[in-house]
Amino acid sequence: MTDTSSEHTFEGLKELTNYTITIVGIKGAEKTLPYIINVQTLKEPSCLEGENVQTCLTRRDKEQNTDNPTLLFHNSELENGASDNVHNYVCLDSKTGEKECANDDLYRIIGLFTNAGEYQMKLIKADYTTSKMLGAAATNGETSAYKGNYIDDNNDVNNYIEKGSMDTSNIASYFWTSSDNHINLWKGSALNTYNLNTKFKEYLENQKPGIIDHIEDHEWITAGNIYDNIANQYANNAYKNEITNYDRTGGGSNPGNAQEDDEKTKPTKIGLMYVSDYGYAAYLTAWTSKNLSEYSGASDNNWMYMGLYDWTITRQSDNSGYGFYISDSGNVKYSHVISNSFAVRSCFYLSSTTKIASGKGTKTNPYRITW
C-alpha cells in the first residue's frame, strides 16, 4: 500500500496479535532502505458478563498497555488522562438486545475514585436533564430551582447541536438555588435538596427500581474558592484549590459565608460536576497549559463539553452570590446563583459492586450495568 501522509490506520487487524510492518520511503525514483517494526495489537476494551465495575475497568486499562489509559483514575497525583475517544459510556439499562441506549439512560464515566480502599465510578449524564427528571415547580410548600425551558432564556444552541442529540425544547433550565435561599451554600440549594436529591432520585427509582441502593451517599466538597484560584488556573491547580486546598475563610471584598459551614455537604447521592472534572476531561496537555477561564481552545477535545451554559457544584467563595459554570464556548466563568438559569447534568457515584452486563463503553455499545 502507498500512503503520502505521516500516519496510517490499519483496519481489520486481530486483537493481541503480532504484526511485522515494513516501511519503505519513496522519493522520485529512489527508495530508502526498508525500516521494519514489530507491533502487537491491543485487546479491544470489553468487560466480562457479570464482572463488577471496579474489576473490569481496572483490568481493561491494564490490557490497553499504554501510558495514557482510557479512563481517569483519580488519585493523589492524577497522573492518568482521558480523551474524547475514551470508551466511558454507561447505559442504565441491562437490556443487551438494544443497539443503542436511550438518551435518558446514557451516562459517561468521569473517573474512578477511591473510597475506603475501593473504586467508586463517578457518572455524569451524557446529555442534559429535563423537567421530567428533575421536576418543575415545587408542591407542598417545597422550593424548586426550576426556571423553565433552556431555549427560552438562552436561545443560542448552535454549539450544542454539533454535540448533543436532544430536542432543545426539552432541555430544562435551573437556577443554582432559589430566591428563598439566595446565598451560594450548596447544602441549602434548592437545586440540591429538591431537584436533584428529591425529584431526580424519585425519577431514577421509578424508572430503574433498586438502582438507588447502588448509588453511594457522598460528601460533596462544596467550599469552593476565589475566582483566581479556580478559573484562572490550569486544571491541575484548580483541582487542588477546589478539592484539597479549598477556601476555608470566605475572604474577599464581598465575603461569602465562612467555609467551615459548608466545606462538605452531609452525604447525599446526587450532585453536579466539579470544575476540575471538566478541566480533566480535556486532552492531557491542556491540564498544564491552559487556564480554565480560557478553555474554549480545548473544547473540541473535551468530552464533557456539550455546548450549553452548564452549572457546576462549585461556589465562588469570596462572594455569597456566585457559582461557577461552563460557558457555551467552553470557558469556566461565574454567575449569580439566582439571576441566571443554566442547564444541568446530574452526577453520582456508583458502588464498586455494580455489575457489567455487556458492552464496550462506546456510545453505540455502552457498558450496560445491572444491580
C-alpha positions in Angstrom: 0.0 0.0 0.0 1.1 3.6 -0.6 0.4 6.4 1.8 1.6 10.0 1.5 0.7 11.1 5.0 2.7 10.7 8.1 0.1 8.5 9.7 -1.8 5.4 8.6 -4.6 3.4 10.1 -4.7 -0.3 9.6 -8.1 -1.9 9.8 -9.3 -5.4 10.2 -6.4 -6.5 12.5 -7.0 -9.1 15.2 -6.6 -8.2 18.8 -3.5 -9.3 20.8 -1.7 -10.4 17.6 1.9 -9.7 16.5 2.4 -8.0 13.1 5.6 -7.0 11.2 5.4 -3.8 9.3 7.9 -2.9 6.6 8.2 0.8 5.7 9.9 2.0 2.5 10.3 5.7 1.7 9.9 6.7 -1.9 11.3 10.0 -3.4 11.1 10.2 -7.1 12.6 7.0 -8.5 14.6 6.4 -5.4 13.7 4.1 -2.5 15.1 4.2 1.1 16.2 1.1 2.8 13.3 -0.8 4.4 12.5 0.0 8.0 11.0 -2.9 9.9 9.0 -2.6 13.1 7.2 -5.2 15.1 4.0 -4.3 16.9 1.3 -6.1 18.9 -2.3 -5.0 18.7 -4.2 -4.2 21.9 -7.2 -6.0 23.2 -10.4 -4.4 22.3 -11.8 -3.0 25.5 -14.7 -5.0 27.0 -16.0 -6.3 30.3 -16.9 -9.8 31.2 -20.6 -10.5 31.7 -21.4 -10.2 35.4 -18.0 -8.6 36.2 -18.1 -5.7 38.7 -17.2 -2.2 37.7 -14.0 -1.9 39.7 -12.5 -5.2 38.5 -13.5 -4.7 34.8 -12.3 -1.1 34.4 -9.0 -1.7 36.3 -8.3 -4.8 34.2 -9.3 -3.2 31.0 -6.9 -0.3 31.3 -4.0 -2.7 32.1 -4.8 -4.6 29.0 -4.6 -1.4 27.0 -0.8 -1.3 27.9 -0.5 2.4 27.4 0.9 5.3 29.4 -2.2 7.2 28.8 -5.1 5.0 29.9 -8.6 5.5 28.6 -10.1 6.3 32.0 -9.2 8.8 34.6 -8.2 7.1 37.8 -8.4 9.9 40.4 -5.6 9.5 42.9 -3.4 11.9 44.8 -1.4 12.8 41.7 -4.0 12.5 39.0 -1.4 11.1 36.6 -3.7 9.4 34.1 -5.6 11.0 31.3 -8.7 10.8 29.2 -9.7 11.9 25.8 -12.7 12.3 23.6 -12.1 8.8 22.3 -12.4 7.3 25.8 -14.7 4.4 26.0 -16.6 5.7 29.0 -20.3 5.4 28.0 -22.6 3.7 30.5 -26.2 2.7 30.0 -28.5 2.4 33.0 -30.3 -0.4 31.2 -29.1 -4.0 31.1 -31.1 -5.0 28.0 -28.4 -6.2 25.7 -30.5 -6.6 22.7 -30.8 -2.9 22.1 -28.3 -1.4 19.7 -28.2 2.0 21.3 -29.0 3.3 24.7 -32.0 5.6 25.2 -30.7 9.2 25.7 -32.3 9.4 29.2 -30.3 6.3 30.3 -27.0 7.3 28.8 -24.1 8.5 31.1 -20.4 8.9 30.9 -17.7 7.9 33.4 -15.9 10.9 34.9 -13.5 8.7 36.6 -12.8 6.1 39.3 -12.4 7.5 42.8 -11.1 5.7 45.8 -13.1 5.5 48.9 -12.2 3.1 51.8 -9.9 1.2 49.5 -12.4 0.7 46.8 -13.0 2.5 43.5 -16.4 4.1 43.0 -17.4 5.1 39.5 -18.5 8.7 39.1 -21.0 9.2 36.3 -22.3 12.3 34.6 -25.4 12.5 32.4 -24.2 12.2 28.9 -26.7 14.8 27.7 -28.8 17.3 29.6 -31.7 16.8 32.0 -35.3 17.6 31.6 -38.0 18.7 34.0 -39.4 15.2 33.8 -36.2 14.1 35.6 -35.5 17.0 38.0 -39.0 18.4 38.4 -40.5 21.7 37.6 -42.4 23.9 40.1 -42.5 22.5 43.6 -45.5 21.5 45.5 -46.5 21.0 49.2 -44.5 24.1 50.3 -41.2 22.9 48.9 -38.9 25.1 46.9 -37.6 24.3 43.4 -34.8 25.9 41.4 -36.6 25.3 38.1 -36.8 28.3 35.7 -38.2 26.9 32.5 -37.1 25.6 29.1 -33.4 26.4 28.5 -34.0 27.7 25.0 -36.5 30.4 26.3 -33.6 32.2 28.1 -30.6 31.0 26.2 -31.5 30.7 22.6 -28.0 30.2 21.1 -27.8 26.5 20.9 -25.6 26.1 17.8 -22.6 24.7 19.7 -24.9 22.1 21.3 -26.4 21.0 18.0 -22.9 19.8 17.0 -22.5 17.7 20.2 -25.9 16.7 21.6 -28.9 14.7 20.4 -31.9 16.1 22.3 -34.7 18.3 21.1 -33.5 21.6 22.6 -37.1 22.5 23.6 -36.9 19.6 26.1 -33.8 20.8 27.9 -34.7 22.3 31.3 -33.0 25.4 32.9 -32.4 25.8 36.6 -31.1 28.3 39.0 -28.2 27.2 41.2 -30.5 27.8 44.1 -33.8 29.6 44.7 -34.8 33.1 45.6 -35.9 31.8 49.0 -32.3 30.8 49.8 -30.2 33.1 47.6 -26.7 32.5 49.2 -24.4 30.1 47.5 -24.3 27.3 50.1 -24.8 24.0 48.3 -26.3 22.4 51.4 -29.2 24.8 51.3 -29.5 25.0 47.5 -33.0 24.1 46.2 -31.3 22.5 43.1 -29.5 20.2 45.5 -32.2 19.4 48.1 -35.3 19.4 45.9 -34.5 18.9 42.2 -31.5 16.6 42.5 -31.9 14.7 45.8 -35.7 14.5 45.9 -37.2 14.6 42.3 -34.3 13.1 40.4 -33.9 10.3 43.0 -37.7 9.6 42.6 -37.3 9.6 38.9 -34.4 7.1 39.0 -36.2 4.8 41.4 -39.4 4.8 39.3 -37.5 4.2 36.1 -34.8 1.8 37.5 -36.1 0.1 40.6 -33.3 -0.8 43.0 -30.6 1.4 41.5 -30.7 3.9 44.3 -29.3 1.3 46.7 -26.2 1.1 44.4 -25.6 4.9 44.3 -23.3 5.9 47.1 -24.0 8.5 49.7 -21.2 11.0 49.1 -19.8 14.0 50.9 -19.6 16.5 48.1 -16.8 19.1 48.7 -18.5 22.4 48.2 -16.5 25.1 50.0 -15.2 26.4 46.7 -12.5 29.0 46.3 -12.0 32.5 44.9 -12.2 33.1 41.2 -8.5 33.4 40.6 -7.8 30.1 42.4 -10.3 28.2 40.2 -10.9 29.8 36.8 -7.5 31.5 36.3 -5.7 28.2 36.9 -4.6 25.2 35.0 -6.8 22.1 35.7 -4.2 20.5 37.9 -4.0 23.6 40.2 -7.8 24.2 40.1 -8.3 20.6 41.3 -6.0 21.3 44.3 -7.8 24.6 45.1 -11.2 23.1 44.7 -10.9 19.6 46.3 -7.9 19.7 48.7 -7.0 23.3 49.4 -10.4 24.8 49.3 -11.0 28.3 50.8 -11.9 28.0 54.5 -12.1 31.7 55.2 -14.7 33.1 52.8 -12.5 36.2 52.4 -12.5 38.8 49.7 -14.2 42.2 49.1 -17.7 40.7 49.4 -17.2 37.8 51.8 -19.3 34.7 51.4 -20.3 32.6 54.4 -17.4 31.0 56.4 -16.3 27.8 54.7 -16.4 25.8 57.9 -20.2 26.0 57.4 -20.0 24.4 54.0 -16.8 22.5 53.5 -18.6 19.3 52.8 -22.3 18.6 52.5 -24.0 15.9 54.5 -23.8 12.8 52.4 -26.2 12.9 49.5 -26.5 10.7 46.4 -26.8 13.2 43.6 -24.7 16.2 42.7 -23.1 18.1 39.8 -19.7 18.1 38.2 -16.8 19.8 39.9 -15.0 22.5 37.8 -11.9 20.2 37.9 -13.9 17.3 36.5 -14.5 19.4 33.4 -10.9 20.5 33.3 -9.6 17.0 33.4 -11.9 15.8 30.6 -9.8 17.7 28.1 -6.7 16.4 26.4 -3.7 15.8 28.6 -1.5 18.8 27.6 -4.3 21.3 28.4 -4.2 20.4 32.1 -0.9 22.3 32.5 -1.1 24.8 29.7 -4.5 26.5 29.6 -6.3 28.5 32.3 -9.9 27.2 32.7 -11.2 30.7 32.0 -9.7 30.4 28.6 -10.5 26.7 28.0 -12.5 27.2 24.8 -9.5 26.2 22.8 -9.6 22.8 24.4 -13.4 22.3 24.0 -13.1 20.4 20.7 -11.1 17.8 22.6 -13.0 17.8 25.8 -15.6 15.0 26.0 -17.5 16.7 28.8 -18.2 19.9 26.8 -21.7 19.9 25.4 -22.1 23.5 24.1 -24.6 25.0 26.6 -24.3 27.0 29.8 -23.8 24.3 32.3 -23.7 24.6 36.2 -21.0 23.1 38.3 -21.4 22.3 42.0 -18.6 24.8 43.0 -19.2 28.1 44.6 -17.2 31.3 44.4 -16.1 31.6 48.0 -15.4 35.4 48.2 -18.9 36.4 47.1 -22.0 34.8 48.6 -24.0 35.2 45.4 -21.9 33.4 42.8 -21.2 30.0 41.5 -19.0 28.6 38.7 -20.4 27.4 35.3 -19.2 26.2 31.9 -20.0 28.7 29.2 -21.3 27.8 25.8 -17.9 28.3 24.3 -16.2 26.0 26.9 -14.7 28.5 29.3 -15.1 28.4 33.1 -17.0 31.5 34.3 -19.0 32.7 37.3 -22.6 33.8 37.6 -25.2 34.9 40.2 -26.9 31.8 41.6 -30.4 33.2 41.3 -30.2 35.7 38.5 -29.2 33.3 35.7 -30.5 29.8 35.0 -28.5 27.2 33.1 -28.7 23.6 32.0 -27.9 20.8 34.4 -26.2 17.3 34.2 -26.7 15.2 37.2 -23.7 13.3 38.7 -23.5 10.4 41.1 -21.1 7.6 42.4 -21.9 4.0 41.6 -20.9 1.4 44.1 -17.9 -0.7 43.1 -20.1 -3.8 43.3 -22.2 -2.7 40.4 -22.1 -5.4 37.7 -21.4 -5.0 34.0 -24.0 -6.9 31.9 -22.4 -6.2 28.5 -20.9 -3.6 26.3 -17.6 -2.0 25.3 -18.0 1.6 26.5 -18.7 3.2 23.2 -21.8 5.4 22.5 -23.3 2.8 20.3 -22.4 -0.1 22.5 -22.1 1.3 26.1 -21.4 -0.6 29.2 -24.8 -1.9 30.4 -25.0 -2.3 34.1 -27.1 -4.4 36.3 -27.8 -4.3 40.1 
